[in-house]
Amino acid sequence: MIFVGFLFNAFIVIRIFIWWLKGQTLQAVDIIMTSLGMVRILLLIAILTDIADIIAPHSIFRSINTLEYYVTATIFVAFCSLWWGTVLCVFYCVKITNFSNRLFLRLKMNISRLVPWLLLKSMMVSFLSSLPMKWCVYSVHYMNSTHDINSSNTGNVTIEVNIMNMFIIFFTGTFLPFLIFCATIGLLILSLLKHTRNMSPKYSGFTYIQLDAHIGAIRNLISFLVLYALYFITANLLVFSDTGDLLYPLLYSTCASAYPSLHSVILIASNVRLKRSVLDAFRCAGASHSNKQ
């Protein structure tokens, strides 16, 4: 799963970067997908590091400062991934839906120009939301302190983890993008119902295209919602899992990798240019393999 995520996220970033080098005009959706691809590669590296630390405990994080900075950076990357995925959903929603509200029409006309601003602001929110991980989760007790099930020995000290604080920080950091995401799905469904209700018996091909766009966007967003929920549940289960048992933490970490991996596959499948590029790459690889034989 993690290998699939690395492969497809790297493909998104490299392919769009090549288009930019060739002088092609990048659309707002390309900028969002490139940002998502890069941050998801970092998230997958963090998940892989967690798995390595579960298999060989304390071989990576030998000091409390290293552990605190690593966890804070990981949460920041996770928040960025969720926020930028939400920005992508909002972008699709604004572009596809048709509402007569003046504010919405103004947003529809300017959404492409607002994308860099939205990415930057959401990154700042992610950074501020992740900072409490540095101060409110870990505490150090020396050898004469009490050791409990949520603590881990590192050299001459015992690192105590405040599980409840970790959960509160993670939950509050993910709740707002999840709420916006759900509102986006609701607006798309309302727009689809309005669109189908207003369809006349003599509908045109353009109406078919609009209908397909609505259905395709809703399908993609629902799949994203499922992966989002899976990541949220497994990430929180990983927080509460028993550090003495390897099976469940490994299972939760592997399931958490499904969100940054499979959603990128869905994004490629729903993007005409990226889908064509993937098929061309597979054809070239198949032709090269045939020539070698």
C-alpha positions in Angstrom: 0.0 0.0 0.0 2.8 2.4 1.0 4.7 1.6 -2.2 1.6 2.3 -4.3 1.2 5.7 -2.5 4.8 6.6 -3.2 4.6 5.6 -6.8 1.4 7.5 -7.7 2.0 10.6 -5.6 5.5 10.9 -7.1 4.0 10.4 -10.6 1.5 13.3 -10.0 4.3 15.6 -8.8 6.8 14.7 -11.5 4.3 14.7 -14.4 2.9 18.2 -13.5 6.5 19.5 -13.0 7.4 18.3 -16.5 4.4 20.1 -17.9 5.5 23.2 -16.2 9.1 22.8 -17.5 7.7 22.4 -21.0 6.0 25.8 -20.7 2.4 24.5 -20.4 0.0 26.7 -18.4 -0.7 25.0 -15.1 -4.3 25.2 -13.9 -5.3 25.8 -10.3 -6.2 22.1 -9.9 -2.6 21.2 -11.0 -1.2 23.4 -8.2 -3.4 21.7 -5.6 -2.6 18.2 -6.8 1.1 18.9 -6.8 1.0 20.3 -3.3 -1.1 17.3 -2.2 1.3 14.9 -3.9 4.4 16.3 -2.1 2.8 16.5 1.3 1.4 12.9 1.0 4.9 11.6 0.1 6.1 13.2 3.4 3.1 11.6 5.2 3.9 8.2 3.8 7.5 8.6 4.9 6.2 9.4 8.4 4.0 6.3 8.4 6.9 4.2 7.2 9.1 5.7 10.0 6.3 4.8 12.6 6.2 1.2 11.3 10.0 1.0 11.7 9.8 2.4 15.2 7.1 -0.1 16.1 9.2 -3.0 14.8 12.4 -1.7 16.5 11.3 0.5 19.4 13.4 3.5 20.3 16.0 2.8 17.7 15.1 6.1 15.9 14.0 8.5 18.6 16.8 8.4 21.2 16.0 11.8 22.8 12.8 13.5 23.9 13.6 16.5 21.7 13.9 14.4 18.6 10.6 12.6 19.4 8.7 15.9 20.1 9.9 17.6 16.9 9.2 14.4 14.9 5.6 14.0 16.2 4.9 17.7 15.7 6.2 17.6 12.2 4.2 14.5 11.4 1.0 16.0 12.7 1.7 19.2 10.7 2.1 17.1 7.5 -1.1 15.1 8.3 -3.1 18.3 8.9 -1.8 19.8 5.7 -2.7 16.7 3.8 -6.3 16.9 5.1 -6.6 20.6 4.6 -5.3 20.6 1.0 -7.5 17.7 0.2 -10.4 19.8 1.5 -9.2 22.7 -0.7 -9.3 20.4 -3.7 -12.9 19.4 -2.8 -14.0 23.0 -2.4 -12.4 23.9 -5.7 -14.3 21.1 -7.5 -17.6 22.0 -5.7 -17.3 25.7 -6.7 -16.4 24.9 -10.3 -19.2 22.3 -10.8 -22.2 23.5 -8.8 -24.6 26.2 -10.1 -26.1 28.5 -7.6 -27.5 31.9 -8.3 -26.3 33.5 -5.1 -24.2 36.6 -5.8 -21.5 35.7 -3.3 -21.2 32.2 -4.8 -21.0 33.5 -8.3 -18.2 35.9 -7.3 -16.4 33.0 -5.6 -16.8 30.9 -8.8 -15.2 33.6 -10.9 -12.2 34.1 -8.6 -11.6 30.6 -7.1 -8.6 29.9 -9.4 -6.9 33.0 -8.2 -7.7 32.2 -4.6 -6.1 28.7 -4.7 -2.5 29.8 -3.7 -4.0 31.9 -0.9 -6.1 29.0 0.3 -3.2 26.6 0.3 -1.0 29.1 2.2 -3.6 29.9 4.8 -4.5 26.3 5.4 -0.8 25.5 5.8 -0.6 28.2 8.5 -3.6 26.8 10.3 -2.1 23.3 10.1 1.2 24.6 11.6 -0.6 26.4 14.5 -2.8 23.4 15.2 0.2 21.1 15.4 2.3 23.2 17.8 0.5 22.0 21.0 2.0 18.6 20.2 5.4 20.0 21.1 4.3 21.3 24.6 1.3 19.4 25.8 1.9 15.7 25.0 5.3 14.5 26.2 6.8 14.9 29.7 10.1 13.6 31.0 10.6 11.8 34.3 13.9 10.6 35.6 14.7 7.1 36.9 12.9 7.5 40.2 9.6 8.5 38.5 6.7 6.1 38.0 6.5 4.1 34.8 3.1 3.3 33.3 1.7 1.5 30.3 1.7 4.8 28.2 5.4 5.5 29.0 8.5 4.4 27.2 12.1 4.1 28.5 14.7 6.0 26.5 18.1 5.8 28.1 18.1 7.3 31.6 14.7 8.8 31.5 11.1 7.8 31.1 9.0 9.6 28.5 5.3 9.9 29.6 2.7 10.4 26.9 -0.5 12.2 27.6 -2.8 10.2 25.3 -5.9 12.4 26.0 -4.1 15.6 25.0 -2.8 13.9 21.8 -6.3 12.8 20.9 -7.8 16.3 21.6 -5.1 18.0 19.4 -5.6 15.6 16.6 -9.3 15.7 16.8 -9.6 19.5 16.9 -7.1 19.8 14.0 -9.0 17.5 11.8 -12.6 18.4 12.7 -12.8 21.7 10.8 -11.5 20.4 7.4 -13.8 17.4 7.8 -16.8 19.7 8.5 -16.0 21.8 5.4 -15.6 18.7 3.4 -19.0 17.3 4.5 -20.6 20.7 3.7 -19.0 20.5 0.2 -20.6 17.1 -0.4 -23.9 18.5 0.8 -23.7 21.4 -1.7 -22.8 19.1 -4.5 -25.8 16.9 -3.8 -28.1 19.9 -3.5 -26.8 21.2 -6.8 -27.3 17.8 -8.4 -30.9 17.6 -7.2 -31.6 21.1 -8.4 -30.1 20.3 -11.7 -32.0 17.1 -12.3 -35.3 18.8 -11.2 -34.9 21.6 -13.7 -34.0 19.3 -16.6 -36.5 19.7 -19.4 -37.6 16.7 -21.6 -35.6 18.2 -24.4 -32.3 18.3 -22.6 -29.1 18.9 -24.5 -25.8 17.2 -24.6 -24.4 20.0 -22.5 -26.9 19.1 -19.8 -25.6 15.5 -19.9 -22.1 16.8 -19.4 -23.1 18.8 -16.4 -25.0 15.8 -14.9 -22.0 13.6 -15.4 -19.7 16.2 -13.8 -21.9 16.3 -10.7 -22.1 12.5 -10.4 -18.4 12.1 -11.0 -17.5 14.7 -8.4 -19.9 13.2 -5.8 -18.5 9.7 -6.4 -14.9 10.9 -6.0 -15.8 12.9 -2.8 -17.6 10.0 -1.2 -14.6 7.8 -1.9 -12.4 10.5 -0.3 -14.8 10.6 2.6 -14.5 6.9 3.2 -10.7 7.1 3.1 -10.7 10.2 5.3 -12.8 8.4 7.9 -10.5 5.3 7.7 -7.5 7.5 8.3 -9.0 9.4 11.2 -10.2 6.2 12.9 -7.0 4.2 12.5 -4.8 7.2 13.4 -6.7 7.6 16.7 -6.7 3.8 17.3 -2.9 4.0 16.9 -2.7 6.6 19.6 -4.6 4.4 22.0 -3.0 1.1 21.0 -0.9 -0.8 23.5 2.8 -0.2 22.9 3.6 -3.7 24.0 1.6 -5.4 21.2 3.1 -5.2 17.6 0.1 -6.5 15.7 -2.4 -3.8 16.1 -0.1 -0.8 15.8 1.3 -2.3 12.5 -2.3 -3.0 11.3 -3.4 0.6 12.1 -0.4 2.1 10.5 -0.9 0.1 7.3 -4.6 1.0 7.2 -3.7 4.7 7.7 -1.5 4.6 4.6 -4.7 3.8 2.5 -5.8 7.5 2.6 -2.7 9.2 1.1 -2.2 6.2 -1.3 -5.6 5.2 -2.7 -7.0 8.8 -2.9 -4.1 9.7 -5.2 -5.0 6.8 -7.4 -8.6 8.1 -7.6 -7.4 11.6 -8.4 -5.3 10.3 -11.3 -8.3 8.2 -12.6 -10.6 11.2 -12.5 -8.1 13.6 -14.2 -8.0 13.1 -18.0 -4.5 14.4 -18.6 -2.9 12.4 -15.7 -4.9 9.3 -16.6 -3.7 9.5 -20.2 -0.1 10.0 -19.0 -0.3 6.9 -16.7 -1.7 4.8 -19.6 1.1 6.1 -21.9 3.7 5.2 -19.3 2.3 1.7 -18.9 2.4 1.3 -22.7 6.0 2.5 -22.9 7.0 0.1 -20.1 5.1 -2.8 -21.8 6.8 -2.0 -25.1 10.2 -1.8 -23.5 9.7 -5.1 -21.8 8.6 -6.8 -25.0 11.6 -5.4 -26.9 14.0 -6.8 -24.3 12.4 -10.3 -24.7 
